[in-house]
Amino acid sequence: MKVTNNGKGLTIEADYVESAILTEALRKSVLAYEQENSKEFADEAREIISDLINNQVV
């Protein structure tokens, strides 16, 4: 995995397995945030998941 910060955002270069691990970890964080009634953090994690899934370059 390679992560680059250009000052405006992060670019993550990951293979399929690494991407799946990141996505699953974020999904688990959403569940944890919801159990703690931290809706804003859960929503932010969902947004990151959406960005990961929708902005993939194959």
Buried (B, 14 or more C-beta within 10 A) or exposed (E): EEEEEEEEEEEBEBEEEEBEEBBEEBEEBBEEBBEEEBEEBBEBBBEBBEEBEEEEEE
